[in-house]
């Protein structure tokens, strides 16, 4: 009983940080919704979630709150970012590390607000259609270092295809949405931010705005994957006698696919990669990257990781990070994929029964809040010494829940 009371007090403490984002009644409905999302294991409709809490008689008020209640989405996101920053471990090697990516959430009916058609490139089943209806969410969140790392989602934006933008909405590309979300983290952070993303976002429209920054948005360092044929250049050497305009680009370097021709030697080390410490060998070069522009200097890396068949080609603008630190932070980005899996399989991201604009957006925001609360509860319970999980019978070597 004492453990149950302590757990509930911790949960109430997390929810209390959102009082200022709602009216008094709205905050009560919000807390009920987030809590019910965790307890509702069958269909994640508002009715079924209230049944899990024994609040069936309040479904009408909950439905009205989801559709018409006073809800400041930006304030909720700001409160969640502040909560994560307060309770997460401190900066990792001087950086707050964030991950950004997009995920598709399948929808069966074309009548659901915001649904667009997408080509399913990753479908391996012959029974699934090549074209699917889905919501496409761009999500960012904090990567908390450790063994293992953890992903805590904080922000999400719904992407619409240009020819399928709903009435009243403005078309924005996924790179624009990612830059907006990363800038929001940087404006509120006292430490430099490091944004980790996959090679699909390693394009000029993402990298250059993040590295440039301005008076309103600080610079955000980047860490991403390099194409095997990426254009890399040695920093230009000033000529002995200035004649004409100075060179912006230095001599062309071999592409990452030909890293054996880079200057310097191979180095060796260890890093936490995909669930355990692995030996690795890497080579790096200080260079210019055509995506980042001629004014930026980046470190390009090629890694050979134990257990991986192919080399990893990575690039970062955080020049003070070492090879093992770079590969560890990029491998931690996969924890975001685990977060997407948990959102879909445990918290009902693909079972949402909302049809109109406000419930669609609010339901996803509640699910992001719920997953982050569960991660924070994990740390809080460990700190109190409460035995809140047990080793599964099939895996006695498991070290974390």
GIFENVEN-V789053 format. One record per helix or strand of 3 or more residues. SS is the DSSP state (H for helix, E for strand). FROM is the first residue (numbers start at 0). LEN is the number of residues. If there is no record, write none. Layout:
SS:FROM:LEN / SS:FROM:LEN
This chain:
H:1:15 / H:18:3 / H:23:16 / H:45:8 / H:55:13 / H:72:15 / E:94:12 / E:115:4 / E:130:14 / E:149:10 / H:161:3 / H:173:15 / E:191:6 / H:198:3 / H:203:9 / E:219:6 / H:255:6 / E:266:7 / E:275:14 / E:297:8 / E:311:5 / H:322:10 / H:333:12 / H:356:28
